[in-house]
Amino acid sequence: MIDKSTNNKNLLNNTIINIVIFTSLIILICVIILSLIIWRKTNDLVSIIFGALGILGVLFNIYFLSKEK
């Protein structure tokens, strides 16, 4: 016999994870665009490094959330 509360929790968890992953992808696209704009406007190495670290951080979170599913 399948427990309905466990099934509902799994469905809710998957829904929340999908929403967070989708939001993270939107943030990733925005960070990439902003990093490219900042890189073109300034030749400051620090801003380029922070943009790359931001992109890697978002990708890291997306990776862990997708493994959670």
PDB file of N, CA, C and O in Angstrom:
ATOM      1  N   MET A   1       0.825  -1.170   0.000  1.00  0.00           N
ATOM      2  CA  MET A   1       0.000   0.000   0.000  1.00  0.00           C
ATOM      3  C   MET A   1       0.880   1.247   0.000  1.00  0.00           C
ATOM      4  O   MET A   1       1.801   1.350   0.810  1.00  0.00           O
ATOM      5  N   ILE A   2       0.613   2.176  -0.881  1.00  0.00           N
ATOM      6  CA  ILE A   2       1.412   3.390  -1.031  1.00  0.00           C
ATOM      7  C   ILE A   2       0.855   4.473  -0.109  1.00  0.00           C
ATOM      8  O   ILE A   2      -0.351   4.712  -0.063  1.00  0.00           O
ATOM      9  N   ASP A   3       1.739   5.106   0.606  1.00  0.00           N
ATOM     10  CA  ASP A   3       1.335   6.176   1.504  1.00  0.00           C
ATOM     11  C   ASP A   3       1.138   7.456   0.688  1.00  0.00           C
ATOM     12  O   ASP A   3       2.062   7.915   0.016  1.00  0.00           O
ATOM     13  N   LYS A   4      -0.063   8.029   0.746  1.00  0.00           N
ATOM     14  CA  LYS A   4      -0.363   9.218  -0.064  1.00  0.00           C
ATOM     15  C   LYS A   4       0.398  10.447   0.411  1.00  0.00           C
ATOM     16  O   LYS A   4       0.751  11.297  -0.406  1.00  0.00           O
ATOM     17  N   SER A   5       0.659  10.563   1.706  1.00  0.00           N
ATOM     18  CA  SER A   5       1.370  11.741   2.195  1.00  0.00           C
ATOM     19  C   SER A   5       2.811  11.763   1.683  1.00  0.00           C
ATOM     20  O   SER A   5       3.333  12.833   1.371  1.00  0.00           O
ATOM     21  N   THR A   6       3.451  10.619   1.594  1.00  0.00           N
ATOM     22  CA  THR A   6       4.807  10.545   1.053  1.00  0.00           C
ATOM     23  C   THR A   6       4.811  10.906  -0.424  1.00  0.00           C
ATOM     24  O   THR A   6       5.707  11.613  -0.886  1.00  0.00           O
ATOM     25  N   ASN A   7       3.823  10.432  -1.167  1.00  0.00           N
ATOM     26  CA  ASN A   7       3.716  10.738  -2.580  1.00  0.00           C
ATOM     27  C   ASN A   7       3.490  12.235  -2.789  1.00  0.00           C
ATOM     28  O   ASN A   7       4.073  12.831  -3.695  1.00  0.00           O
ATOM     29  N   ASN A   8       2.642  12.842  -1.949  1.00  0.00           N
ATOM     30  CA  ASN A   8       2.388  14.278  -2.056  1.00  0.00           C
ATOM     31  C   ASN A   8       3.623  15.094  -1.706  1.00  0.00           C
ATOM     32  O   ASN A   8       3.885  16.121  -2.332  1.00  0.00           O
ATOM     33  N   LYS A   9       4.391  14.644  -0.702  1.00  0.00           N
ATOM     34  CA  LYS A   9       5.620  15.350  -0.337  1.00  0.00           C
ATOM     35  C   LYS A   9       6.635  15.289  -1.475  1.00  0.00           C
ATOM     36  O   LYS A   9       7.290  16.286  -1.779  1.00  0.00           O
ATOM     37  N   ASN A  10       6.765  14.129  -2.099  1.00  0.00           N
ATOM     38  CA  ASN A  10       7.704  14.002  -3.220  1.00  0.00           C
ATOM     39  C   ASN A  10       7.279  14.888  -4.378  1.00  0.00           C
ATOM     40  O   ASN A  10       8.119  15.521  -5.016  1.00  0.00           O
ATOM     41  N   LEU A  11       5.985  14.939  -4.653  1.00  0.00           N
ATOM     42  CA  LEU A  11       5.486  15.783  -5.733  1.00  0.00           C
ATOM     43  C   LEU A  11       5.736  17.246  -5.422  1.00  0.00           C
ATOM     44  O   LEU A  11       6.148  18.003  -6.301  1.00  0.00           O
ATOM     45  N   LEU A  12       5.492  17.658  -4.179  1.00  0.00           N
ATOM     46  CA  LEU A  12       5.726  19.038  -3.780  1.00  0.00           C
ATOM     47  C   LEU A  12       7.211  19.378  -3.830  1.00  0.00           C
ATOM     48  O   LEU A  12       7.581  20.457  -4.294  1.00  0.00           O
ATOM     49  N   ASN A  13       8.066  18.473  -3.357  1.00  0.00           N
ATOM     50  CA  ASN A  13       9.510  18.711  -3.401  1.00  0.00           C
ATOM     51  C   ASN A  13       9.995  18.851  -4.840  1.00  0.00           C
ATOM     52  O   ASN A  13      10.791  19.742  -5.136  1.00  0.00           O
ATOM     53  N   ASN A  14       9.530  17.988  -5.736  1.00  0.00           N
ATOM     54  CA  ASN A  14       9.938  18.078  -7.139  1.00  0.00           C
ATOM     55  C   ASN A  14       9.462  19.377  -7.766  1.00  0.00           C
ATOM     56  O   ASN A  14      10.178  19.981  -8.565  1.00  0.00           O
ATOM     57  N   THR A  15       8.264  19.811  -7.411  1.00  0.00           N
ATOM     58  CA  THR A  15       7.742  21.068  -7.951  1.00  0.00           C
ATOM     59  C   THR A  15       8.580  22.246  -7.475  1.00  0.00           C
ATOM     60  O   THR A  15       8.925  23.126  -8.264  1.00  0.00           O
ATOM     61  N   ILE A  16       8.906  22.265  -6.191  1.00  0.00           N
ATOM     62  CA  ILE A  16       9.720  23.356  -5.649  1.00  0.00           C
ATOM     63  C   ILE A  16      11.111  23.349  -6.269  1.00  0.00           C
ATOM     64  O   ILE A  16      11.637  24.408  -6.613  1.00  0.00           O
ATOM     65  N   ILE A  17      11.708  22.185  -6.416  1.00  0.00           N
ATOM     66  CA  ILE A  17      13.041  22.094  -7.017  1.00  0.00           C
ATOM     67  C   ILE A  17      13.000  22.564  -8.466  1.00  0.00           C
ATOM     68  O   ILE A  17      13.912  23.263  -8.908  1.00  0.00           O
ATOM     69  N   ASN A  18      11.960  22.197  -9.216  1.00  0.00           N
ATOM     70  CA  ASN A  18      11.850  22.649 -10.603  1.00  0.00           C
ATOM     71  C   ASN A  18      11.718  24.161 -10.684  1.00  0.00           C
ATOM     72  O   ASN A  18      12.305  24.785 -11.568  1.00  0.00           O
ATOM     73  N   ILE A  19      10.955  24.760  -9.774  1.00  0.00           N
ATOM     74  CA  ILE A  19      10.798  26.217  -9.771  1.00  0.00           C
ATOM     75  C   ILE A  19      12.127  26.892  -9.445  1.00  0.00           C
ATOM     76  O   ILE A  19      12.492  27.883 -10.077  1.00  0.00           O
ATOM     77  N   VAL A  20      12.843  26.364  -8.472  1.00  0.00           N
ATOM     78  CA  VAL A  20      14.132  26.963  -8.090  1.00  0.00           C
ATOM     79  C   VAL A  20      15.154  26.811  -9.212  1.00  0.00           C
ATOM     80  O   VAL A  20      15.926  27.736  -9.468  1.00  0.00           O
ATOM     81  N   ILE A  21      15.174  25.676  -9.878  1.00  0.00           N
ATOM     82  CA  ILE A  21      16.105  25.481 -10.998  1.00  0.00           C
ATOM     83  C   ILE A  21      15.769  26.441 -12.137  1.00  0.00           C
ATOM     84  O   ILE A  21      16.672  27.025 -12.737  1.00  0.00           O
ATOM     85  N   PHE A  22      14.492  26.610 -12.439  1.00  0.00           N
ATOM     86  CA  PHE A  22      14.092  27.532 -13.501  1.00  0.00           C
ATOM     87  C   PHE A  22      14.486  28.966 -13.141  1.00  0.00           C
ATOM     88  O   PHE A  22      14.981  29.707 -13.991  1.00  0.00           O
ATOM     89  N   THR A  23      14.269  29.354 -11.895  1.00  0.00           N
ATOM     90  CA  THR A  23      14.658  30.689 -11.448  1.00  0.00           C
ATOM     91  C   THR A  23      16.175  30.855 -11.517  1.00  0.00           C
ATOM     92  O   THR A  23      16.665  31.916 -11.903  1.00  0.00           O
ATOM     93  N   SER A  24      16.909  29.829 -11.152  1.00  0.00           N
ATOM     94  CA  SER A  24      18.374  29.882 -11.217  1.00  0.00           C
ATOM     95  C   SER A  24      18.867  30.018 -12.651  1.00  0.00           C
ATOM     96  O   SER A  24      19.860  30.699 -12.908  1.00  0.00           O
ATOM     97  N   LEU A  25      18.179  29.373 -13.583  1.00  0.00           N
ATOM     98  CA  LEU A  25      18.557  29.520 -14.994  1.00  0.00           C
ATOM     99  C   LEU A  25      18.326  30.942 -15.483  1.00  0.00           C
ATOM    100  O   LEU A  25      19.130  31.469 -16.253  1.00  0.00           O
ATOM    101  N   ILE A  26      17.249  31.564 -15.049  1.00  0.00           N
ATOM    102  CA  ILE A  26      16.993  32.957 -15.423  1.00  0.00           C
ATOM    103  C   ILE A  26      18.067  33.864 -14.827  1.00  0.00           C
ATOM    104  O   ILE A  26      18.568  34.765 -15.500  1.00  0.00           O
ATOM    105  N   ILE A  27      18.419  33.623 -13.565  1.00  0.00           N
ATOM    106  CA  ILE A  27      19.482  34.401 -12.924  1.00  0.00           C
ATOM    107  C   ILE A  27      20.803  34.185 -13.643  1.00  0.00           C
ATOM    108  O   ILE A  27      21.577  35.127 -13.812  1.00  0.00           O
ATOM    109  N   LEU A  28      21.070  32.950 -14.069  1.00  0.00           N
ATOM    110  CA  LEU A  28      22.308  32.641 -14.789  1.00  0.00           C
ATOM    111  C   LEU A  28      22.390  33.430 -16.090  1.00  0.00           C
ATOM    112  O   LEU A  28      23.439  33.989 -16.410  1.00  0.00           O
ATOM    113  N   ILE A  29      21.310  33.480 -16.830  1.00  0.00           N
ATOM    114  CA  ILE A  29      21.296  34.235 -18.089  1.00  0.00           C
ATOM    115  C   ILE A  29      21.540  35.718 -17.825  1.00  0.00           C
ATOM    116  O   ILE A  29      22.294  36.365 -18.552  1.00  0.00           O
ATOM    117  N   CYS A  30      20.899  36.258 -16.780  1.00  0.00           N
ATOM    118  CA  CYS A  30      21.099  37.672 -16.442  1.00  0.00           C
ATOM    119  C   CYS A  30      22.532  37.955 -16.016  1.00  0.00           C
ATOM    120  O   CYS A  30      23.098  38.979 -16.399  1.00  0.00           O
ATOM    121  N   VAL A  31      23.121  37.073 -15.237  1.00  0.00           N
ATOM    122  CA  VAL A  31      24.505  37.260 -14.781  1.00  0.00           C
ATOM    123  C   VAL A  31      25.459  37.205 -15.966  1.00  0.00           C
ATOM    124  O   VAL A  31      26.402  37.993 -16.035  1.00  0.00           O
ATOM    125  N   ILE A  32      25.229  36.293 -16.893  1.00  0.00           N
ATOM    126  CA  ILE A  32      26.097  36.206 -18.072  1.00  0.00           C
ATOM    127  C   ILE A  32      26.008  37.492 -18.893  1.00  0.00           C
ATOM    128  O   ILE A  32      27.031  38.028 -19.320  1.00  0.00           O
ATOM    129  N   ILE A  33      24.803  37.984 -19.113  1.00  0.00           N
ATOM    130  CA  ILE A  33      24.632  39.214 -19.892  1.00  0.00           C
ATOM    131  C   ILE A  33      25.285  40.393 -19.181  1.00  0.00           C
ATOM    132  O   ILE A  33      26.002  41.175 -19.805  1.00  0.00           O
ATOM    133  N   LEU A  34      25.039  40.525 -17.874  1.00  0.00           N
ATOM    134  CA  LEU A  34      25.647  41.631 -17.130  1.00  0.00           C
ATOM    135  C   LEU A  34      27.163  41.517 -17.078  1.00  0.00           C
ATOM    136  O   LEU A  34      27.855  42.533 -17.144  1.00  0.00           O
ATOM    137  N   SER A  35      27.687  40.325 -16.963  1.00  0.00           N
ATOM    138  CA  SER A  35      29.145  40.148 -16.949  1.00  0.00           C
ATOM    139  C   SER A  35      29.755  40.552 -18.285  1.00  0.00           C
ATOM    140  O   SER A  35      30.813  41.180 -18.328  1.00  0.00           O
ATOM    141  N   LEU A  36      29.089  40.192 -19.363  1.00  0.00           N
ATOM    142  CA  LEU A  36      29.600  40.596 -20.674  1.00  0.00           C
ATOM    143  C   LEU A  36      29.559  42.109 -20.858  1.00  0.00           C
ATOM    144  O   LEU A  36      30.485  42.693 -21.420  1.00  0.00           O
ATOM    145  N   ILE A  37      28.492  42.742 -20.389  1.00  0.00           N
ATOM    146  CA  ILE A  37      28.396  44.204 -20.499  1.00  0.00           C
ATOM    147  C   ILE A  37      29.477  44.874 -19.665  1.00  0.00           C
ATOM    148  O   ILE A  37      30.141  45.798 -20.135  1.00  0.00           O
ATOM    149  N   ILE A  38      29.658  44.415 -18.430  1.00  0.00           N
ATOM    150  CA  ILE A  38      30.693  44.996 -17.571  1.00  0.00           C
ATOM    151  C   ILE A  38      32.077  44.755 -18.157  1.00  0.00           C
ATOM    152  O   ILE A  38      32.938  45.632 -18.098  1.00  0.00           O
ATOM    153  N   TRP A  39      32.292  43.584 -18.717  1.00  0.00           N
ATOM    154  CA  TRP A  39      33.589  43.264 -19.308  1.00  0.00           C
ATOM    155  C   TRP A  39      33.892  44.168 -20.495  1.00  0.00           C
ATOM    156  O   TRP A  39      35.036  44.577 -20.693  1.00  0.00           O
ATOM    157  N   ARG A  40      32.860  44.482 -21.290  1.00  0.00           N
ATOM    158  CA  ARG A  40      33.072  45.352 -22.448  1.00  0.00           C
ATOM    159  C   ARG A  40      33.268  46.809 -22.036  1.00  0.00           C
ATOM    160  O   ARG A  40      34.039  47.530 -22.670  1.00  0.00           O
ATOM    161  N   LYS A  41      32.579  47.250 -20.981  1.00  0.00           N
ATOM    162  CA  LYS A  41      32.671  48.643 -20.551  1.00  0.00           C
ATOM    163  C   LYS A  41      33.973  48.931 -19.816  1.00  0.00           C
ATOM    164  O   LYS A  41      34.566  49.993 -19.999  1.00  0.00           O
ATOM    165  N   THR A  42      34.420  47.993 -18.988  1.00  0.00           N
ATOM    166  CA  THR A  42      35.650  48.201 -18.221  1.00  0.00           C
ATOM    167  C   THR A  42      36.618  47.065 -18.517  1.00  0.00           C
ATOM    168  O   THR A  42      36.219  45.972 -18.919  1.00  0.00           O
ATOM    169  N   ASN A  43      37.849  47.338 -18.316  1.00  0.00           N
ATOM    170  CA  ASN A  43      38.864  46.295 -18.461  1.00  0.00           C
ATOM    171  C   ASN A  43      39.374  45.879 -17.086  1.00  0.00           C
ATOM    172  O   ASN A  43      40.506  45.415 -16.945  1.00  0.00           O
ATOM    173  N   ASP A  44      38.524  46.052 -16.073  1.00  0.00           N
ATOM    174  CA  ASP A  44      38.897  45.725 -14.709  1.00  0.00           C
ATOM    175  C   ASP A  44      38.854  44.213 -14.516  1.00  0.00           C
ATOM    176  O   ASP A  44      37.815  43.583 -14.714  1.00  0.00           O
ATOM    177  N   LEU A  45      39.969  43.645 -14.136  1.00  0.00           N
ATOM    178  CA  LEU A  45      40.075  42.197 -13.965  1.00  0.00           C
ATOM    179  C   LEU A  45      39.225  41.702 -12.799  1.00  0.00           C
ATOM    180  O   LEU A  45      38.724  40.578 -12.835  1.00  0.00           O
ATOM    181  N   VAL A  46      39.057  42.522 -11.771  1.00  0.00           N
ATOM    182  CA  VAL A  46      38.284  42.115 -10.597  1.00  0.00           C
ATOM    183  C   VAL A  46      36.822  41.889 -10.969  1.00  0.00           C
ATOM    184  O   VAL A  46      36.213  40.920 -10.517  1.00  0.00           O
ATOM    185  N   SER A  47      36.251  42.778 -11.792  1.00  0.00           N
ATOM    186  CA  SER A  47      34.850  42.616 -12.192  1.00  0.00           C
ATOM    187  C   SER A  47      34.668  41.381 -13.073  1.00  0.00           C
ATOM    188  O   SER A  47      33.628  40.724 -13.015  1.00  0.00           O
ATOM    189  N   ILE A  48      35.653  41.072 -13.872  1.00  0.00           N
ATOM    190  CA  ILE A  48      35.584  39.872 -14.703  1.00  0.00           C
ATOM    191  C   ILE A  48      35.637  38.619 -13.834  1.00  0.00           C
ATOM    192  O   ILE A  48      34.915  37.656 -14.087  1.00  0.00           O
ATOM    193  N   ILE A  49      36.487  38.631 -12.816  1.00  0.00           N
ATOM    194  CA  ILE A  49      36.602  37.481 -11.913  1.00  0.00           C
ATOM    195  C   ILE A  49      35.321  37.299 -11.119  1.00  0.00           C
ATOM    196  O   ILE A  49      34.853  36.172 -10.955  1.00  0.00           O
ATOM    197  N   PHE A  50      34.739  38.399 -10.616  1.00  0.00           N
ATOM    198  CA  PHE A  50      33.489  38.284  -9.860  1.00  0.00           C
ATOM    199  C   PHE A  50      32.350  37.782 -10.737  1.00  0.00           C
ATOM    200  O   PHE A  50      31.499  37.027 -10.266  1.00  0.00           O
ATOM    201  N   GLY A  51      32.318  38.187 -11.992  1.00  0.00           N
ATOM    202  CA  GLY A  51      31.298  37.685 -12.909  1.00  0.00           C
ATOM    203  C   GLY A  51      31.446  36.191 -13.135  1.00  0.00           C
ATOM    204  O   GLY A  51      30.461  35.452 -13.135  1.00  0.00           O
ATOM    205  N   ALA A  52      32.682  35.752 -13.327  1.00  0.00           N
ATOM    206  CA  ALA A  52      32.928  34.320 -13.535  1.00  0.00           C
ATOM    207  C   ALA A  52      32.588  33.516 -12.284  1.00  0.00           C
ATOM    208  O   ALA A  52      32.030  32.424 -12.389  1.00  0.00           O
ATOM    209  N   LEU A  53      32.916  34.041 -11.101  1.00  0.00           N
ATOM    210  CA  LEU A  53      32.579  33.348  -9.857  1.00  0.00           C
ATOM    211  C   LEU A  53      31.069  33.288  -9.643  1.00  0.00           C
ATOM    212  O   LEU A  53      30.552  32.286  -9.148  1.00  0.00           O
ATOM    213  N   GLY A  54      30.368  34.342 -10.009  1.00  0.00           N
ATOM    214  CA  GLY A  54      28.906  34.334  -9.906  1.00  0.00           C
ATOM    215  C   GLY A  54      28.290  33.288 -10.806  1.00  0.00           C
ATOM    216  O   GLY A  54      27.373  32.573 -10.403  1.00  0.00           O
ATOM    217  N   ILE A  55      28.796  33.197 -12.032  1.00  0.00           N
ATOM    218  CA  ILE A  55      28.299  32.197 -12.977  1.00  0.00           C
ATOM    219  C   ILE A  55      28.577  30.790 -12.457  1.00  0.00           C
ATOM    220  O   ILE A  55      27.704  29.924 -12.517  1.00  0.00           O
ATOM    221  N   LEU A  56      29.775  30.558 -11.951  1.00  0.00           N
ATOM    222  CA  LEU A  56      30.107  29.238 -11.409  1.00  0.00           C
ATOM    223  C   LEU A  56      29.265  28.897 -10.183  1.00  0.00           C
ATOM    224  O   LEU A  56      28.882  27.742  -9.994  1.00  0.00           O
ATOM    225  N   GLY A  57      28.977  29.891  -9.352  1.00  0.00           N
ATOM    226  CA  GLY A  57      28.149  29.665  -8.177  1.00  0.00           C
ATOM    227  C   GLY A  57      26.730  29.252  -8.549  1.00  0.00           C
ATOM    228  O   GLY A  57      26.169  28.334  -7.952  1.00  0.00           O
ATOM    229  N   VAL A  58      26.155  29.927  -9.530  1.00  0.00           N
ATOM    230  CA  VAL A  58      24.799  29.574  -9.967  1.00  0.00           C
ATOM    231  C   VAL A  58      24.795  28.188 -10.599  1.00  0.00           C
ATOM    232  O   VAL A  58      23.885  27.400 -10.343  1.00  0.00           O
ATOM    233  N   LEU A  59      25.792  27.876 -11.415  1.00  0.00           N
ATOM    234  CA  LEU A  59      25.870  26.546 -12.013  1.00  0.00           C
ATOM    235  C   LEU A  59      26.032  25.455 -10.949  1.00  0.00           C
ATOM    236  O   LEU A  59      25.464  24.370 -11.077  1.00  0.00           O
ATOM    237  N   PHE A  60      26.802  25.746  -9.910  1.00  0.00           N
ATOM    238  CA  PHE A  60      27.001  24.805  -8.814  1.00  0.00           C
ATOM    239  C   PHE A  60      25.678  24.520  -8.104  1.00  0.00           C
ATOM    240  O   PHE A  60      25.377  23.370  -7.785  1.00  0.00           O
ATOM    241  N   ASN A  61      24.888  25.570  -7.857  1.00  0.00           N
ATOM    242  CA  ASN A  61      23.587  25.393  -7.215  1.00  0.00           C
ATOM    243  C   ASN A  61      22.621  24.613  -8.104  1.00  0.00           C
ATOM    244  O   ASN A  61      21.888  23.754  -7.614  1.00  0.00           O
ATOM    245  N   ILE A  62      22.613  24.900  -9.393  1.00  0.00           N
ATOM    246  CA  ILE A  62      21.749  24.163 -10.311  1.00  0.00           C
ATOM    247  C   ILE A  62      22.135  22.689 -10.334  1.00  0.00           C
ATOM    248  O   ILE A  62      21.265  21.818 -10.374  1.00  0.00           O
ATOM    249  N   TYR A  63      23.426  22.410 -10.309  1.00  0.00           N
ATOM    250  CA  TYR A  63      23.899  21.029 -10.316  1.00  0.00           C
ATOM    251  C   TYR A  63      23.412  20.272  -9.076  1.00  0.00           C
ATOM    252  O   TYR A  63      22.895  19.160  -9.183  1.00  0.00           O
ATOM    253  N   PHE A  64      23.580  20.885  -7.901  1.00  0.00           N
ATOM    254  CA  PHE A  64      23.158  20.206  -6.677  1.00  0.00           C
ATOM    255  C   PHE A  64      21.642  20.050  -6.592  1.00  0.00           C
ATOM    256  O   PHE A  64      21.152  19.031  -6.105  1.00  0.00           O
ATOM    257  N   LEU A  65      20.904  21.039  -7.057  1.00  0.00           N
ATOM    258  CA  LEU A  65      19.450  20.915  -7.027  1.00  0.00           C
ATOM    259  C   LEU A  65      18.962  19.844  -7.991  1.00  0.00           C
ATOM    260  O   LEU A  65      18.004  19.130  -7.693  1.00  0.00           O
ATOM    261  N   SER A  66      19.611  19.726  -9.142  1.00  0.00           N
ATOM    262  CA  SER A  66      19.190  18.689 -10.081  1.00  0.00           C
ATOM    263  C   SER A  66      19.549  17.294  -9.564  1.00  0.00           C
ATOM    264  O   SER A  66      18.854  16.325  -9.867  1.00  0.00           O
ATOM    265  N   LYS A  67      20.634  17.188  -8.783  1.00  0.00           N
ATOM    266  CA  LYS A  67      20.971  15.886  -8.170  1.00  0.00           C
ATOM    267  C   LYS A  67      20.001  15.541  -7.049  1.00  0.00           C
ATOM    268  O   LYS A  67      19.773  14.366  -6.760  1.00  0.00           O
ATOM    269  N   GLU A  68      19.422  16.575  -6.410  1.00  0.00           N
ATOM    270  CA  GLU A  68      18.473  16.372  -5.329  1.00  0.00           C
ATOM    271  C   GLU A  68      17.183  15.698  -5.830  1.00  0.00           C
ATOM    272  O   GLU A  68      16.539  14.941  -5.104  1.00  0.00           O
ATOM    273  N   LYS A  69      16.834  15.987  -7.056  1.00  0.00           N
ATOM    274  CA  LYS A  69      15.634  15.388  -7.649  1.00  0.00           C
ATOM    275  C   LYS A  69      15.823  13.920  -7.752  1.00  0.00           C
ATOM    276  O   LYS A  69      14.932  13.215  -8.226  1.00  0.00           O
TER     277      LYS A  69
END
